[in-house]
């Protein structure tokens, strides 16, 4: 049996890092990912996507991107695909203004 307090801690860690737009550092996302995968192993619940995210975050941190926004690991996929996905800041502001 898993301690409910521990589950609450994992849920809290995941909720802190779930809003990637807030600019959390990759280390916080890594911590949440590790807590979730550890709990999944204890409960025999496979979390394959979390394991993939963990690998991407690890690579981003190994590249020295620890001080950047947690979304930085998405740049790895852009590099693999050979594309640059970018939206000009003014277009983002226009979309936000429209709601």
Phi and psi restraints in degrees (value plus and minus 20) as a CYANA .aco file:
   2 UNK   PHI    -119.0   -79.0
   2 UNK   PSI     118.9   158.9
   3 UNK   PHI     -84.4   -44.4
   3 UNK   PSI     103.6   143.6
   4 UNK   PHI     -80.2   -40.2
   4 UNK   PSI     -50.0   -10.0
   5 UNK   PHI     -85.0   -45.0
   5 UNK   PSI     -58.6   -18.6
   6 UNK   PHI     -85.7   -45.7
   6 UNK   PSI     -62.5   -22.5
   7 UNK   PHI     -80.6   -40.6
   7 UNK   PSI     -62.9   -22.9
   8 UNK   PHI     -81.1   -41.1
   8 UNK   PSI     -57.6   -17.6
   9 UNK   PHI     -85.1   -45.1
   9 UNK   PSI     -60.2   -20.2
  10 UNK   PHI     -86.3   -46.3
  10 UNK   PSI     -65.0   -25.0
  11 UNK   PHI     -80.4   -40.4
  11 UNK   PSI     -61.8   -21.8
  12 UNK   PHI     -83.0   -43.0
  12 UNK   PSI     -63.4   -23.4
  13 UNK   PHI     -84.1   -44.1
  13 UNK   PSI     -60.1   -20.1
  14 UNK   PHI     -87.8   -47.8
  14 UNK   PSI     -57.7   -17.7
  15 UNK   PHI     -88.7   -48.7
  15 UNK   PSI     -52.3   -12.3
  16 UNK   PHI     -85.8   -45.8
  16 UNK   PSI     -58.2   -18.2
  17 UNK   PHI    -119.3   -79.3
  17 UNK   PSI     -21.1    18.9
  18 UNK   PHI     -90.9   -50.9
  18 UNK   PSI     -47.6    -7.6
  19 UNK   PHI    -111.1   -71.1
  19 UNK   PSI      65.7   105.7
  20 UNK   PHI     -84.2   -44.2
  20 UNK   PSI     -40.2    -0.2
  21 UNK   PHI     -90.1   -50.1
  21 UNK   PSI     -32.4     7.6
  22 UNK   PHI    -101.7   -61.7
  22 UNK   PSI     -23.9    16.1
  23 UNK   PHI      60.4   100.4
  23 UNK   PSI      11.2    51.2
  24 UNK   PHI     -86.0   -46.0
  24 UNK   PSI     124.3   164.3
  25 UNK   PHI     -88.5   -48.5
  25 UNK   PSI     133.1   173.1
  26 UNK   PHI     -76.8   -36.8
  26 UNK   PSI     -49.0    -9.0
  27 UNK   PHI     -80.8   -40.8
  27 UNK   PSI     -56.8   -16.8
  28 UNK   PHI     -88.3   -48.3
  28 UNK   PSI     -61.6   -21.6
  29 UNK   PHI     -84.4   -44.4
  29 UNK   PSI     -58.1   -18.1
  30 UNK   PHI     -82.9   -42.9
  30 UNK   PSI     -63.4   -23.4
  31 UNK   PHI     -80.5   -40.5
  31 UNK   PSI     -66.5   -26.5
  32 UNK   PHI     -82.9   -42.9
  32 UNK   PSI     -61.1   -21.1
  33 UNK   PHI     -84.0   -44.0
  33 UNK   PSI     -63.3   -23.3
  34 UNK   PHI     -83.3   -43.3
  34 UNK   PSI     -63.2   -23.2
  35 UNK   PHI     -81.4   -41.4
  35 UNK   PSI     -63.7   -23.7
  36 UNK   PHI     -85.4   -45.4
  36 UNK   PSI     -65.9   -25.9
  37 UNK   PHI     -88.1   -48.1
  37 UNK   PSI     -55.7   -15.7
  38 UNK   PHI     -83.0   -43.0
  38 UNK   PSI     -65.6   -25.6
  39 UNK   PHI     -85.1   -45.1
  39 UNK   PSI     -60.1   -20.1
  40 UNK   PHI     -79.2   -39.2
  40 UNK   PSI     -62.6   -22.6
  41 UNK   PHI     -82.3   -42.3
  41 UNK   PSI     -63.8   -23.8
  42 UNK   PHI     -82.0   -42.0
  42 UNK   PSI     -54.2   -14.2
  43 UNK   PHI    -115.1   -75.1
  43 UNK   PSI     -14.4    25.6
  44 UNK   PHI      37.2    77.2
  44 UNK   PSI      20.6    60.6
  45 UNK   PHI    -132.3   -92.3
  45 UNK   PSI      94.0   134.0
  46 UNK   PHI     -89.1   -49.1
  46 UNK   PSI     113.1   153.1
  47 UNK   PHI    -145.1  -105.1
  47 UNK   PSI      49.0    89.0
  48 UNK   PHI     -82.0   -42.0
  48 UNK   PSI     -61.0   -21.0
  49 UNK   PHI     -85.9   -45.9
  49 UNK   PSI     -60.3   -20.3
  50 UNK   PHI     -81.0   -41.0
  50 UNK   PSI     -57.5   -17.5
  51 UNK   PHI     -85.7   -45.7
  51 UNK   PSI     -58.8   -18.8
  52 UNK   PHI     -85.0   -45.0
  52 UNK   PSI     -63.2   -23.2
  53 UNK   PHI     -82.5   -42.5
  53 UNK   PSI     -60.8   -20.8
  54 UNK   PHI     -77.7   -37.7
  54 UNK   PSI     -64.3   -24.3
  55 UNK   PHI     -82.2   -42.2
  55 UNK   PSI     -61.7   -21.7
  56 UNK   PHI     -85.9   -45.9
  56 UNK   PSI     -63.5   -23.5
  57 UNK   PHI     -83.7   -43.7
  57 UNK   PSI     -60.0   -20.0
  58 UNK   PHI     -80.3   -40.3
  58 UNK   PSI     -65.5   -25.5
  59 UNK   PHI     -82.2   -42.2
  59 UNK   PSI     -62.5   -22.5
  60 UNK   PHI     -81.4   -41.4
  60 UNK   PSI     -63.8   -23.8
  61 UNK   PHI     -85.7   -45.7
  61 UNK   PSI     -58.5   -18.5
  62 UNK   PHI     -85.0   -45.0
  62 UNK   PSI     -43.2    -3.2
  63 UNK   PHI    -103.9   -63.9
  63 UNK   PSI     -20.6    19.4
  64 UNK   PHI      66.1   106.1
  64 UNK   PSI       2.4    42.4
  65 UNK   PHI    -114.7   -74.7
  65 UNK   PSI       3.2    43.2
  66 UNK   PHI     -83.2   -43.2
  66 UNK   PSI     -48.2    -8.2
  67 UNK   PHI    -108.0   -68.0
  67 UNK   PSI     -22.4    17.6
  68 UNK   PHI    -111.5   -71.5
  68 UNK   PSI     153.2   193.2
  69 UNK   PHI     -83.2   -43.2
  69 UNK   PSI     127.6   167.6
  70 UNK   PHI     -83.0   -43.0
  70 UNK   PSI     -36.7     3.3
  71 UNK   PHI     -93.6   -53.6
  71 UNK   PSI     -26.5    13.5
  72 UNK   PHI     -79.6   -39.6
  72 UNK   PSI     -48.3    -8.3
  73 UNK   PHI     -84.2   -44.2
  73 UNK   PSI     -39.4     0.6
  74 UNK   PHI     -87.4   -47.4
  74 UNK   PSI     -43.3    -3.3
  75 UNK   PHI     -81.8   -41.8
  75 UNK   PSI     -49.1    -9.1
  76 UNK   PHI     -80.1   -40.1
  76 UNK   PSI     -62.7   -22.7
  77 UNK   PHI     -88.3   -48.3
  77 UNK   PSI     -57.5   -17.5
  78 UNK   PHI     -78.9   -38.9
  78 UNK   PSI     -64.1   -24.1
  79 UNK   PHI     -81.7   -41.7
  79 UNK   PSI     -64.5   -24.5
  80 UNK   PHI     -82.0   -42.0
  80 UNK   PSI     -58.2   -18.2
  81 UNK   PHI    -101.8   -61.8
  81 UNK   PSI     -34.1     5.9
  82 UNK   PHI      50.9    90.9
  82 UNK   PSI      13.2    53.2
  83 UNK   PHI    -145.2  -105.2
  83 UNK   PSI     144.7   184.7
  84 UNK   PHI    -148.5  -108.5
  84 UNK   PSI      88.8   128.8
  85 UNK   PHI    -117.7   -77.7
  85 UNK   PSI      92.8   132.8
  86 UNK   PHI    -165.6  -125.6
  86 UNK   PSI     123.3   163.3
  87 UNK   PHI    -142.5  -102.5
  87 UNK   PSI     108.6   148.6
  88 UNK   PHI     -78.0   -38.0
  88 UNK   PSI     123.2   163.2
  89 UNK   PHI     -76.0   -36.0
  89 UNK   PSI     -57.3   -17.3
  90 UNK   PHI     -85.9   -45.9
  90 UNK   PSI     -53.8   -13.8
  91 UNK   PHI     -89.1   -49.1
  91 UNK   PSI     -55.7   -15.7
  92 UNK   PHI     -85.3   -45.3
  92 UNK   PSI     -65.3   -25.3
  93 UNK   PHI     -81.5   -41.5
  93 UNK   PSI     -60.2   -20.2
  94 UNK   PHI     -81.7   -41.7
  94 UNK   PSI     -64.2   -24.2
  95 UNK   PHI     -84.6   -44.6
  95 UNK   PSI     -59.8   -19.8
  96 UNK   PHI     -85.8   -45.8
  96 UNK   PSI     -57.5   -17.5
  97 UNK   PHI     -86.5   -46.5
  97 UNK   PSI     -52.9   -12.9
  98 UNK   PHI     -92.9   -52.9
  98 UNK   PSI     -41.9    -1.9
